[in-house]
Amino acid sequence: MEDKIRERLNELRVHLQADGGDLEVVEVIGKTVKLRLQGACGTCPHATITIKDGLERILREEIDPEIVIERVA
């Protein structure tokens, strides 16, 4: 499952990069993904929405409904 998560997040990075940001997958432990937003996304006031309503929702729909993304600094 970790490989699927990392692969899908890598595919989604282009959307963040288009806005001057990026993401780094710090760690995947079971169904918990720890990631760091970088660039413009790292300081964006909408970062939580990007993570929960964007990235996490997609991973839950496409891979496993129990996946949780936690943002780390």
N, CA, C and O atoms as a Tripos MOL2 file, in Angstrom:
@<TRIPOS>MOLECULE
protein
  292   291    73     0     0
PROTEIN
NO_CHARGES

@<TRIPOS>ATOM
      1 N           0.8250   -1.1950    0.0000 N.3       1 MET1
      2 CA          0.0000    0.0000    0.0000 C.3       1 MET1
      3 C           0.8670    1.2570    0.0000 C.2       1 MET1
      4 O           0.5060    2.2540   -0.6250 O.2       1 MET1
      5 N           2.0100    1.2200    0.6970 N.am      2 GLU2
      6 CA          2.8760    2.3940    0.7530 C.3       2 GLU2
      7 C           3.3110    2.8160   -0.6480 C.2       2 GLU2
      8 O           3.3310    4.0060   -0.9620 O.2       2 GLU2
      9 N           3.6560    1.8520   -1.4800 N.am      3 ASP3
     10 CA          4.0830    2.1870   -2.8410 C.3       3 ASP3
     11 C           2.9640    2.8720   -3.6240 C.2       3 ASP3
     12 O           3.2130    3.8240   -4.3640 O.2       3 ASP3
     13 N           1.7370    2.3870   -3.4610 N.am      4 LYS4
     14 CA          0.5880    3.0080   -4.1470 C.3       4 LYS4
     15 C           0.3820    4.4400   -3.6790 C.2       4 LYS4
     16 O           0.1290    5.3350   -4.4850 O.2       4 LYS4
     17 N           0.4930    4.6510   -2.3750 N.am      5 ILE5
     18 CA          0.3140    5.9890   -1.8020 C.3       5 ILE5
     19 C           1.3730    6.9380   -2.3410 C.2       5 ILE5
     20 O           1.0600    8.0360   -2.8020 O.2       5 ILE5
     21 N           2.6230    6.5100   -2.2790 N.am      6 ARG6
     22 CA          3.7160    7.3590   -2.7500 C.3       6 ARG6
     23 C           3.5900    7.6620   -4.2390 C.2       6 ARG6
     24 O           3.8260    8.7890   -4.6730 O.2       6 ARG6
     25 N           3.2190    6.6570   -5.0110 N.am      7 GLU7
     26 CA          3.0700    6.8490   -6.4520 C.3       7 GLU7
     27 C           1.9610    7.8490   -6.7690 C.2       7 GLU7
     28 O           2.1340    8.7270   -7.6140 O.2       7 GLU7
     29 N           0.8340    7.7150   -6.0970 N.am      8 ARG8
     30 CA         -0.2960    8.6270   -6.3730 C.3       8 ARG8
     31 C           0.0360   10.0500   -5.9260 C.2       8 ARG8
     32 O          -0.2860   11.0050   -6.6330 O.2       8 ARG8
     33 N           0.6690   10.2060   -4.7780 N.am      9 LEU9
     34 CA          1.0540   11.5390   -4.3220 C.3       9 LEU9
     35 C           2.0650   12.1670   -5.2790 C.2       9 LEU9
     36 O           2.0280   13.3730   -5.5260 O.2       9 LEU9
     37 N           2.9540   11.3580   -5.8080 N.am     10 ASN10
     38 CA          3.9200   11.8680   -6.7760 C.3      10 ASN10
     39 C           3.2040   12.3880   -8.0250 C.2      10 ASN10
     40 O           3.6040   13.4010   -8.5980 O.2      10 ASN10
     41 N           2.1560   11.6950   -8.4380 N.am     11 GLU11
     42 CA          1.3700   12.1430   -9.5880 C.3      11 GLU11
     43 C           0.6340   13.4520   -9.2830 C.2      11 GLU11
     44 O           0.4700   14.2910  -10.1690 O.2      11 GLU11
     45 N           0.1990   13.6270   -8.0570 N.am     12 LEU12
     46 CA         -0.5600   14.8150   -7.6640 C.3      12 LEU12
     47 C           0.3270   16.0360   -7.4320 C.2      12 LEU12
     48 O          -0.1670   17.1620   -7.3790 O.2      12 LEU12
     49 N           1.6230   15.8180   -7.2940 N.am     13 ARG13
     50 CA          2.5560   16.9240   -7.0430 C.3      13 ARG13
     51 C           2.4870   18.0010   -8.1150 C.2      13 ARG13
     52 O           2.6820   19.1790   -7.8170 O.2      13 ARG13
     53 N           2.2160   17.6200   -9.3450 N.am     14 VAL14
     54 CA          2.2020   18.6010  -10.4430 C.3      14 VAL14
     55 C           1.1950   19.7150  -10.1870 C.2      14 VAL14
     56 O           1.4130   20.8530  -10.6030 O.2      14 VAL14
     57 N           0.1020   19.4030   -9.5140 N.am     15 HIS15
     58 CA         -0.9110   20.4190   -9.2240 C.3      15 HIS15
     59 C          -0.3860   21.4350   -8.2100 C.2      15 HIS15
     60 O          -0.6530   22.6320   -8.3230 O.2      15 HIS15
     61 N           0.3540   20.9530   -7.2290 N.am     16 LEU16
     62 CA          0.9550   21.8570   -6.2500 C.3      16 LEU16
     63 C           2.0780   22.6630   -6.8950 C.2      16 LEU16
     64 O           2.2290   23.8550   -6.6290 O.2      16 LEU16
     65 N           2.8540   22.0110   -7.7330 N.am     17 GLN17
     66 CA          3.9600   22.6890   -8.4040 C.3      17 GLN17
     67 C           3.4600   23.7970   -9.3220 C.2      17 GLN17
     68 O           4.1410   24.8070   -9.5050 O.2      17 GLN17
     69 N           2.2890   23.6160   -9.8940 N.am     18 ALA18
     70 CA          1.7090   24.6420  -10.7720 C.3      18 ALA18
     71 C           1.4160   25.9280  -10.0030 C.2      18 ALA18
     72 O           1.3610   27.0090  -10.5910 O.2      18 ALA18
     73 N           1.2270   25.8080   -8.6830 N.am     19 ASP19
     74 CA          0.9570   26.9730   -7.8340 C.3      19 ASP19
     75 C           2.1990   27.4260   -7.0690 C.2      19 ASP19
     76 O           2.0940   28.2320   -6.1450 O.2      19 ASP19
     77 N           3.3750   26.9170   -7.4450 N.am     20 GLY20
     78 CA          4.6080   27.3290   -6.7880 C.3      20 GLY20
     79 C           4.9250   26.5550   -5.5260 C.2      20 GLY20
     80 O           5.7620   26.9850   -4.7330 O.2      20 GLY20
     81 N           4.2770   25.4270   -5.3260 N.am     21 GLY21
     82 CA          4.5140   24.6240   -4.1320 C.3      21 GLY21
     83 C           4.9730   23.2280   -4.4720 C.2      21 GLY21
     84 O           5.2880   22.9210   -5.6210 O.2      21 GLY21
     85 N           5.0060   22.4000   -3.4710 N.am     22 ASP22
     86 CA          5.3990   21.0080   -3.6540 C.3      22 ASP22
     87 C           5.0700   20.2570   -2.3710 C.2      22 ASP22
     88 O           4.6120   20.8490   -1.3930 O.2      22 ASP22
     89 N           5.3060   18.9480   -2.3840 N.am     23 LEU23
     90 CA          5.1220   18.1500   -1.1850 C.3      23 LEU23
     91 C           6.2550   17.1590   -1.0580 C.2      23 LEU23
     92 O           6.8750   16.7590   -2.0440 O.2      23 LEU23
     93 N           6.5080   16.7730    0.1720 N.am     24 GLU24
     94 CA          7.5090   15.7560    0.4750 C.3      24 GLU24
     95 C           6.8430   14.7270    1.3780 C.2      24 GLU24
     96 O           6.3010   15.0730    2.4280 O.2      24 GLU24
     97 N           6.8830   13.4710    0.9700 N.am     25 VAL25
     98 CA          6.3720   12.4050    1.8190 C.3      25 VAL25
     99 C           7.4750   12.0870    2.8190 C.2      25 VAL25
    100 O           8.5370   11.5800    2.4550 O.2      25 VAL25
    101 N           7.2070   12.3910    4.0770 N.am     26 VAL26
    102 CA          8.1940   12.1850    5.1310 C.3      26 VAL26
    103 C           8.2040   10.7320    5.5630 C.2      26 VAL26
    104 O           9.2660   10.1410    5.7590 O.2      26 VAL26
    105 N           7.0010   10.1510    5.7150 N.am     27 GLU27
    106 CA          6.9010    8.8000    6.2480 C.3      27 GLU27
    107 C           5.5050    8.2590    5.9880 C.2      27 GLU27
    108 O           4.5210    8.9990    6.0070 O.2      27 GLU27
    109 N           5.4360    6.9600    5.7460 N.am     28 VAL28
    110 CA          4.1530    6.2780    5.6480 C.3      28 VAL28
    111 C           4.1900    5.1340    6.6530 C.2      28 VAL28
    112 O           5.0170    4.2280    6.5520 O.2      28 VAL28
    113 N           3.2850    5.1900    7.6200 N.am     29 ILE29
    114 CA          3.1900    4.1450    8.6360 C.3      29 ILE29
    115 C           1.7870    3.5650    8.5500 C.2      29 ILE29
    116 O           0.8230    4.1910    8.9890 O.2      29 ILE29
    117 N           1.6760    2.3880    7.9920 N.am     30 GLY30
    118 CA          0.3650    1.7780    7.7960 C.3      30 GLY30
    119 C          -0.4800    2.6450    6.8880 C.2      30 GLY30
    120 O          -0.1550    2.8230    5.7140 O.2      30 GLY30
    121 N          -1.5640    3.1840    7.4230 N.am     31 LYS31
    122 CA         -2.4730    4.0330    6.6490 C.3      31 LYS31
    123 C          -2.3310    5.5030    7.0070 C.2      31 LYS31
    124 O          -3.1670    6.3230    6.6270 O.2      31 LYS31
    125 N          -1.2740    5.8370    7.7370 N.am     32 THR32
    126 CA         -1.0040    7.2190    8.1040 C.3      32 THR32
    127 C           0.1620    7.7460    7.2710 C.2      32 THR32
    128 O           1.2470    7.1650    7.2430 O.2      32 THR32
    129 N          -0.0940    8.8560    6.5990 N.am     33 VAL33
    130 CA          0.9070    9.4790    5.7390 C.3      33 VAL33
    131 C           1.3290   10.7940    6.3760 C.2      33 VAL33
    132 O           0.4960   11.6550    6.6590 O.2      33 VAL33
    133 N           2.6170   10.9390    6.5950 N.am     34 LYS34
    134 CA          3.1370   12.1970    7.1280 C.3      34 LYS34
    135 C           3.8050   12.9130    5.9700 C.2      34 LYS34
    136 O           4.7260   12.3890    5.3430 O.2      34 LYS34
    137 N           3.3250   14.1290    5.6920 N.am     35 LEU35
    138 CA          3.9130   14.8750    4.5950 C.3      35 LEU35
    139 C           4.1540   16.3160    4.9590 C.2      35 LEU35
    140 O           3.5430   16.8760    5.8690 O.2      35 LEU35
    141 N           5.0670   16.8910    4.2120 N.am     36 ARG36
    142 CA          5.4650   18.2770    4.4210 C.3      36 ARG36
    143 C           5.1430   19.0380    3.1410 C.2      36 ARG36
    144 O           5.5460   18.6330    2.0510 O.2      36 ARG36
    145 N           4.4200   20.1360    3.2780 N.am     37 LEU37
    146 CA          4.1640   21.0070    2.1380 C.3      37 LEU37
    147 C           5.3220   21.9840    2.0240 C.2      37 LEU37
    148 O           5.8390   22.4690    3.0300 O.2      37 LEU37
    149 N           5.7230   22.2660    0.8040 N.am     38 GLN38
    150 CA          6.8830   23.1150    0.5750 C.3      38 GLN38
    151 C           6.5250   24.2760   -0.3370 C.2      38 GLN38
    152 O           5.4670   24.2870   -0.9670 O.2      38 GLN38
    153 N           7.4160   25.2440   -0.3950 N.am     39 GLY39
    154 CA          7.2230   26.3970   -1.2700 C.3      39 GLY39
    155 C           5.9840   27.1770   -0.8840 C.2      39 GLY39
    156 O           5.6850   27.3520    0.2980 O.2      39 GLY39
    157 N           5.2710   27.6410   -1.8880 N.am     40 ALA40
    158 CA          4.0680   28.4460   -1.6430 C.3      40 ALA40
    159 C           3.0290   27.6750   -0.8370 C.2      40 ALA40
    160 O           2.2870   28.2740   -0.0590 O.2      40 ALA40
    161 N           2.9630   26.3710   -1.0080 N.am     41 CYS41
    162 CA          1.9700   25.5680   -0.2800 C.3      41 CYS41
    163 C           2.3010   25.4700    1.2090 C.2      41 CYS41
    164 O           1.4070   25.2960    2.0360 O.2      41 CYS41
    165 N           3.5810   25.5810    1.5470 N.am     42 GLY42
    166 CA          3.9910   25.4710    2.9390 C.3      42 GLY42
    167 C           3.5040   26.6230    3.7990 C.2      42 GLY42
    168 O           3.3280   26.4710    5.0080 O.2      42 GLY42
    169 N           3.2850   27.7750    3.1780 N.am     43 THR43
    170 CA          2.8370   28.9460    3.9360 C.3      43 THR43
    171 C           1.4140   29.3720    3.5840 C.2      43 THR43
    172 O           0.9310   30.3980    4.0630 O.2      43 THR43
    173 N           0.7630   28.6020    2.7670 N.am     44 CYS44
    174 CA         -0.5880   28.9460    2.3120 C.3      44 CYS44
    175 C          -1.6060   28.7610    3.4350 C.2      44 CYS44
    176 O          -1.5770   27.7450    4.1290 O.2      44 CYS44
    177 N          -2.5060   29.7300    3.6230 N.am     45 PRO45
    178 CA         -3.5260   29.5850    4.6630 C.3      45 PRO45
    179 C          -4.5470   28.4900    4.3340 C.2      45 PRO45
    180 O          -5.3290   28.0910    5.1970 O.2      45 PRO45
    181 N          -4.5400   28.0110    3.1050 N.am     46 HIS46
    182 CA         -5.4790   26.9570    2.6950 C.3      46 HIS46
    183 C          -4.8340   25.5780    2.6850 C.2      46 HIS46
    184 O          -5.3970   24.6430    2.1170 O.2      46 HIS46
    185 N          -3.6660   25.4340    3.3030 N.am     47 ALA47
    186 CA         -2.9290   24.1730    3.2890 C.3      47 ALA47
    187 C          -3.7360   23.0180    3.8660 C.2      47 ALA47
    188 O          -3.6910   21.9100    3.3310 O.2      47 ALA47
    189 N          -4.4640   23.2530    4.9330 N.am     48 THR48
    190 CA         -5.2660   22.1880    5.5400 C.3      48 THR48
    191 C          -6.3390   21.7070    4.5820 C.2      48 THR48
    192 O          -6.6150   20.5100    4.5060 O.2      48 THR48
    193 N          -6.9380   22.6200    3.8580 N.am     49 ILE49
    194 CA         -7.9510   22.2470    2.8680 C.3      49 ILE49
    195 C          -7.3130   21.4430    1.7470 C.2      49 ILE49
    196 O          -7.8870   20.4590    1.2810 O.2      49 ILE49
    197 N          -6.1310   21.8570    1.3120 N.am     50 THR50
    198 CA         -5.4110   21.1170    0.2720 C.3      50 THR50
    199 C          -5.1580   19.6880    0.7160 C.2      50 THR50
    200 O          -5.3320   18.7500   -0.0620 O.2      50 THR50
    201 N          -4.7510   19.5240    1.9600 N.am     51 ILE51
    202 CA         -4.4430   18.1870    2.4680 C.3      51 ILE51
    203 C          -5.7110   17.3540    2.6570 C.2      51 ILE51
    204 O          -5.8100   16.2520    2.1160 O.2      51 ILE51
    205 N          -6.6650   17.8590    3.4050 N.am     52 LYS52
    206 CA         -7.8400   17.0710    3.7790 C.3      52 LYS52
    207 C          -8.8520   16.9180    2.6360 C.2      52 LYS52
    208 O          -9.2940   15.8070    2.3460 O.2      52 LYS52
    209 N          -9.2130   18.0140    1.9970 N.am     53 ASP53
    210 CA        -10.2410   17.9530    0.9570 C.3      53 ASP53
    211 C          -9.6690   17.5980   -0.4100 C.2      53 ASP53
    212 O         -10.4160   17.2820   -1.3360 O.2      53 ASP53
    213 N          -8.3520   17.6480   -0.5360 N.am     54 GLY54
    214 CA         -7.7240   17.3350   -1.8080 C.3      54 GLY54
    215 C          -6.9960   16.0100   -1.7400 C.2      54 GLY54
    216 O          -7.5310   14.9760   -2.1390 O.2      54 GLY54
    217 N          -5.7820   16.0430   -1.2370 N.am     55 LEU55
    218 CA         -4.9140   14.8690   -1.2530 C.3      55 LEU55
    219 C          -5.4970   13.6820   -0.4810 C.2      55 LEU55
    220 O          -5.5560   12.5720   -1.0090 O.2      55 LEU55
    221 N          -5.9210   13.9060    0.7500 N.am     56 GLU56
    222 CA         -6.4540   12.8090    1.5600 C.3      56 GLU56
    223 C          -7.7180   12.2140    0.9380 C.2      56 GLU56
    224 O          -7.8870   10.9950    0.9100 O.2      56 GLU56
    225 N          -8.5870   13.0660    0.4480 N.am     57 ARG57
    226 CA         -9.8250   12.5870   -0.1870 C.3      57 ARG57
    227 C          -9.5180   11.6940   -1.3820 C.2      57 ARG57
    228 O         -10.1350   10.6420   -1.5490 O.2      57 ARG57
    229 N          -8.5780   12.1060   -2.2010 N.am     58 ILE58
    230 CA         -8.2260   11.3190   -3.3810 C.3      58 ILE58
    231 C          -7.6400    9.9660   -2.9750 C.2      58 ILE58
    232 O          -8.0200    8.9330   -3.5260 O.2      58 ILE58
    233 N          -6.7200    9.9710   -2.0170 N.am     59 LEU59
    234 CA         -6.1330    8.7050   -1.5690 C.3      59 LEU59
    235 C          -7.1910    7.7870   -0.9730 C.2      59 LEU59
    236 O          -7.1610    6.5770   -1.1990 O.2      59 LEU59
    237 N          -8.1230    8.3520   -0.2170 N.am     60 ARG60
    238 CA         -9.1930    7.5370    0.3770 C.3      60 ARG60
    239 C         -10.1050    6.9430   -0.6940 C.2      60 ARG60
    240 O         -10.5120    5.7860   -0.5920 O.2      60 ARG60
    241 N         -10.4230    7.7230   -1.7050 N.am     61 GLU61
    242 CA        -11.3030    7.2400   -2.7720 C.3      61 GLU61
    243 C         -10.6210    6.1940   -3.6430 C.2      61 GLU61
    244 O         -11.2520    5.2240   -4.0620 O.2      61 GLU61
    245 N          -9.3430    6.3870   -3.9150 N.am     62 GLU62
    246 CA         -8.6540    5.5430   -4.8860 C.3      62 GLU62
    247 C          -7.8810    4.3690   -4.2810 C.2      62 GLU62
    248 O          -7.6620    3.3630   -4.9560 O.2      62 GLU62
    249 N          -7.4640    4.4870   -3.0140 N.am     63 ILE63
    250 CA         -6.6080    3.4470   -2.4420 C.3      63 ILE63
    251 C          -7.2430    2.7660   -1.2320 C.2      63 ILE63
    252 O          -7.4400    1.5510   -1.2360 O.2      63 ILE63
    253 N          -7.5660    3.5500   -0.1900 N.am     64 ASP64
    254 CA         -8.1420    2.9700    1.0260 C.3      64 ASP64
    255 C          -8.8780    4.0550    1.8000 C.2      64 ASP64
    256 O          -8.3190    5.1270    2.0330 O.2      64 ASP64
    257 N         -10.1200    3.8020    2.2040 N.am     65 PRO65
    258 CA        -10.9190    4.8260    2.8940 C.3      65 PRO65
    259 C         -10.4220    5.1830    4.2900 C.2      65 PRO65
    260 O         -10.9390    6.1200    4.8980 O.2      65 PRO65
    261 N          -9.4340    4.4620    4.8140 N.am     66 GLU66
    262 CA         -8.9410    4.7420    6.1660 C.3      66 GLU66
    263 C          -7.6240    5.5210    6.1730 C.2      66 GLU66
    264 O          -7.0440    5.7390    7.2360 O.2      66 GLU66
    265 N          -7.1490    5.9420    5.0020 N.am     67 ILE67
    266 CA         -5.8950    6.6910    4.9430 C.3      67 ILE67
    267 C          -6.0790    8.0590    5.5920 C.2      67 ILE67
    268 O          -7.0870    8.7350    5.3830 O.2      67 ILE67
    269 N          -5.0840    8.4480    6.3830 N.am     68 VAL68
    270 CA         -5.0680    9.7460    7.0550 C.3      68 VAL68
    271 C          -3.7600   10.4350    6.7170 C.2      68 VAL68
    272 O          -2.6940    9.8260    6.8010 O.2      68 VAL68
    273 N          -3.8350   11.7040    6.3350 N.am     69 ILE69
    274 CA         -2.6280   12.4820    6.0840 C.3      69 ILE69
    275 C          -2.4290   13.4410    7.2490 C.2      69 ILE69
    276 O          -3.3450   14.1610    7.6450 O.2      69 ILE69
    277 N          -1.2280   13.4360    7.7820 N.am     70 GLU70
    278 CA         -0.8400   14.3590    8.8470 C.3      70 GLU70
    279 C           0.2330   15.2770    8.2880 C.2      70 GLU70
    280 O           1.1840   14.8210    7.6530 O.2      70 GLU70
    281 N           0.0800   16.5520    8.5230 N.am     71 ARG71
    282 CA          1.0680   17.5280    8.0740 C.3      71 ARG71
    283 C           2.1500   17.6860    9.1180 C.2      71 ARG71
    284 O           1.8570   17.8320   10.3040 O.2      71 ARG71
    285 N           3.3900   17.6590    8.6910 N.am     72 VAL72
    286 CA          4.5160   17.8720    9.6000 C.3      72 VAL72
    287 C           5.2850   19.0970    9.1310 C.2      72 VAL72
    288 O           5.2770   19.4390    7.9480 O.2      72 VAL72
    289 N           5.9420   19.7460   10.0700 N.am     73 ALA73
    290 CA          6.7060   20.9590    9.7440 C.3      73 ALA73
    291 C           8.0700   20.6260    9.1840 C.2      73 ALA73
    292 O           8.8410   21.5280    8.8580 O.2      73 ALA73
@<TRIPOS>BOND
     1     1     2 1
     2     2     3 1
     3     3     4 2
     4     3     5 am
     5     5     6 1
     6     6     7 1
     7     7     8 2
     8     7     9 am
     9     9    10 1
    10    10    11 1
    11    11    12 2
    12    11    13 am
    13    13    14 1
    14    14    15 1
    15    15    16 2
    16    15    17 am
    17    17    18 1
    18    18    19 1
    19    19    20 2
    20    19    21 am
    21    21    22 1
    22    22    23 1
    23    23    24 2
    24    23    25 am
    25    25    26 1
    26    26    27 1
    27    27    28 2
    28    27    29 am
    29    29    30 1
    30    30    31 1
    31    31    32 2
    32    31    33 am
    33    33    34 1
    34    34    35 1
    35    35    36 2
    36    35    37 am
    37    37    38 1
    38    38    39 1
    39    39    40 2
    40    39    41 am
    41    41    42 1
    42    42    43 1
    43    43    44 2
    44    43    45 am
    45    45    46 1
    46    46    47 1
    47    47    48 2
    48    47    49 am
    49    49    50 1
    50    50    51 1
    51    51    52 2
    52    51    53 am
    53    53    54 1
    54    54    55 1
    55    55    56 2
    56    55    57 am
    57    57    58 1
    58    58    59 1
    59    59    60 2
    60    59    61 am
    61    61    62 1
    62    62    63 1
    63    63    64 2
    64    63    65 am
    65    65    66 1
    66    66    67 1
    67    67    68 2
    68    67    69 am
    69    69    70 1
    70    70    71 1
    71    71    72 2
    72    71    73 am
    73    73    74 1
    74    74    75 1
    75    75    76 2
    76    75    77 am
    77    77    78 1
    78    78    79 1
    79    79    80 2
    80    79    81 am
    81    81    82 1
    82    82    83 1
    83    83    84 2
    84    83    85 am
    85    85    86 1
    86    86    87 1
    87    87    88 2
    88    87    89 am
    89    89    90 1
    90    90    91 1
    91    91    92 2
    92    91    93 am
    93    93    94 1
    94    94    95 1
    95    95    96 2
    96    95    97 am
    97    97    98 1
    98    98    99 1
    99    99   100 2
   100    99   101 am
   101   101   102 1
   102   102   103 1
   103   103   104 2
   104   103   105 am
   105   105   106 1
   106   106   107 1
   107   107   108 2
   108   107   109 am
   109   109   110 1
   110   110   111 1
   111   111   112 2
   112   111   113 am
   113   113   114 1
   114   114   115 1
   115   115   116 2
   116   115   117 am
   117   117   118 1
   118   118   119 1
   119   119   120 2
   120   119   121 am
   121   121   122 1
   122   122   123 1
   123   123   124 2
   124   123   125 am
   125   125   126 1
   126   126   127 1
   127   127   128 2
   128   127   129 am
   129   129   130 1
   130   130   131 1
   131   131   132 2
   132   131   133 am
   133   133   134 1
   134   134   135 1
   135   135   136 2
   136   135   137 am
   137   137   138 1
   138   138   139 1
   139   139   140 2
   140   139   141 am
   141   141   142 1
   142   142   143 1
   143   143   144 2
   144   143   145 am
   145   145   146 1
   146   146   147 1
   147   147   148 2
   148   147   149 am
   149   149   150 1
   150   150   151 1
   151   151   152 2
   152   151   153 am
   153   153   154 1
   154   154   155 1
   155   155   156 2
   156   155   157 am
   157   157   158 1
   158   158   159 1
   159   159   160 2
   160   159   161 am
   161   161   162 1
   162   162   163 1
   163   163   164 2
   164   163   165 am
   165   165   166 1
   166   166   167 1
   167   167   168 2
   168   167   169 am
   169   169   170 1
   170   170   171 1
   171   171   172 2
   172   171   173 am
   173   173   174 1
   174   174   175 1
   175   175   176 2
   176   175   177 am
   177   177   178 1
   178   178   179 1
   179   179   180 2
   180   179   181 am
   181   181   182 1
   182   182   183 1
   183   183   184 2
   184   183   185 am
   185   185   186 1
   186   186   187 1
   187   187   188 2
   188   187   189 am
   189   189   190 1
   190   190   191 1
   191   191   192 2
   192   191   193 am
   193   193   194 1
   194   194   195 1
   195   195   196 2
   196   195   197 am
   197   197   198 1
   198   198   199 1
   199   199   200 2
   200   199   201 am
   201   201   202 1
   202   202   203 1
   203   203   204 2
   204   203   205 am
   205   205   206 1
   206   206   207 1
   207   207   208 2
   208   207   209 am
   209   209   210 1
   210   210   211 1
   211   211   212 2
   212   211   213 am
   213   213   214 1
   214   214   215 1
   215   215   216 2
   216   215   217 am
   217   217   218 1
   218   218   219 1
   219   219   220 2
   220   219   221 am
   221   221   222 1
   222   222   223 1
   223   223   224 2
   224   223   225 am
   225   225   226 1
   226   226   227 1
   227   227   228 2
   228   227   229 am
   229   229   230 1
   230   230   231 1
   231   231   232 2
   232   231   233 am
   233   233   234 1
   234   234   235 1
   235   235   236 2
   236   235   237 am
   237   237   238 1
   238   238   239 1
   239   239   240 2
   240   239   241 am
   241   241   242 1
   242   242   243 1
   243   243   244 2
   244   243   245 am
   245   245   246 1
   246   246   247 1
   247   247   248 2
   248   247   249 am
   249   249   250 1
   250   250   251 1
   251   251   252 2
   252   251   253 am
   253   253   254 1
   254   254   255 1
   255   255   256 2
   256   255   257 am
   257   257   258 1
   258   258   259 1
   259   259   260 2
   260   259   261 am
   261   261   262 1
   262   262   263 1
   263   263   264 2
   264   263   265 am
   265   265   266 1
   266   266   267 1
   267   267   268 2
   268   267   269 am
   269   269   270 1
   270   270   271 1
   271   271   272 2
   272   271   273 am
   273   273   274 1
   274   274   275 1
   275   275   276 2
   276   275   277 am
   277   277   278 1
   278   278   279 1
   279   279   280 2
   280   279   281 am
   281   281   282 1
   282   282   283 1
   283   283   284 2
   284   283   285 am
   285   285   286 1
   286   286   287 1
   287   287   288 2
   288   287   289 am
   289   289   290 1
   290   290   291 1
   291   291   292 2
@<TRIPOS>SUBSTRUCTURE
     1 MET1         2 RESIDUE 1 A MET
     2 GLU2         6 RESIDUE 1 A GLU
     3 ASP3        10 RESIDUE 1 A ASP
     4 LYS4        14 RESIDUE 1 A LYS
     5 ILE5        18 RESIDUE 1 A ILE
     6 ARG6        22 RESIDUE 1 A ARG
     7 GLU7        26 RESIDUE 1 A GLU
     8 ARG8        30 RESIDUE 1 A ARG
     9 LEU9        34 RESIDUE 1 A LEU
    10 ASN10       38 RESIDUE 1 A ASN
    11 GLU11       42 RESIDUE 1 A GLU
    12 LEU12       46 RESIDUE 1 A LEU
    13 ARG13       50 RESIDUE 1 A ARG
    14 VAL14       54 RESIDUE 1 A VAL
    15 HIS15       58 RESIDUE 1 A HIS
    16 LEU16       62 RESIDUE 1 A LEU
    17 GLN17       66 RESIDUE 1 A GLN
    18 ALA18       70 RESIDUE 1 A ALA
    19 ASP19       74 RESIDUE 1 A ASP
    20 GLY20       78 RESIDUE 1 A GLY
    21 GLY21       82 RESIDUE 1 A GLY
    22 ASP22       86 RESIDUE 1 A ASP
    23 LEU23       90 RESIDUE 1 A LEU
    24 GLU24       94 RESIDUE 1 A GLU
    25 VAL25       98 RESIDUE 1 A VAL
    26 VAL26      102 RESIDUE 1 A VAL
    27 GLU27      106 RESIDUE 1 A GLU
    28 VAL28      110 RESIDUE 1 A VAL
    29 ILE29      114 RESIDUE 1 A ILE
    30 GLY30      118 RESIDUE 1 A GLY
    31 LYS31      122 RESIDUE 1 A LYS
    32 THR32      126 RESIDUE 1 A THR
    33 VAL33      130 RESIDUE 1 A VAL
    34 LYS34      134 RESIDUE 1 A LYS
    35 LEU35      138 RESIDUE 1 A LEU
    36 ARG36      142 RESIDUE 1 A ARG
    37 LEU37      146 RESIDUE 1 A LEU
    38 GLN38      150 RESIDUE 1 A GLN
    39 GLY39      154 RESIDUE 1 A GLY
    40 ALA40      158 RESIDUE 1 A ALA
    41 CYS41      162 RESIDUE 1 A CYS
    42 GLY42      166 RESIDUE 1 A GLY
    43 THR43      170 RESIDUE 1 A THR
    44 CYS44      174 RESIDUE 1 A CYS
    45 PRO45      178 RESIDUE 1 A PRO
    46 HIS46      182 RESIDUE 1 A HIS
    47 ALA47      186 RESIDUE 1 A ALA
    48 THR48      190 RESIDUE 1 A THR
    49 ILE49      194 RESIDUE 1 A ILE
    50 THR50      198 RESIDUE 1 A THR
    51 ILE51      202 RESIDUE 1 A ILE
    52 LYS52      206 RESIDUE 1 A LYS
    53 ASP53      210 RESIDUE 1 A ASP
    54 GLY54      214 RESIDUE 1 A GLY
    55 LEU55      218 RESIDUE 1 A LEU
    56 GLU56      222 RESIDUE 1 A GLU
    57 ARG57      226 RESIDUE 1 A ARG
    58 ILE58      230 RESIDUE 1 A ILE
    59 LEU59      234 RESIDUE 1 A LEU
    60 ARG60      238 RESIDUE 1 A ARG
    61 GLU61      242 RESIDUE 1 A GLU
    62 GLU62      246 RESIDUE 1 A GLU
    63 ILE63      250 RESIDUE 1 A ILE
    64 ASP64      254 RESIDUE 1 A ASP
    65 PRO65      258 RESIDUE 1 A PRO
    66 GLU66      262 RESIDUE 1 A GLU
    67 ILE67      266 RESIDUE 1 A ILE
    68 VAL68      270 RESIDUE 1 A VAL
    69 ILE69      274 RESIDUE 1 A ILE
    70 GLU70      278 RESIDUE 1 A GLU
    71 ARG71      282 RESIDUE 1 A ARG
    72 VAL72      286 RESIDUE 1 A VAL
    73 ALA73      290 RESIDUE 1 A ALA
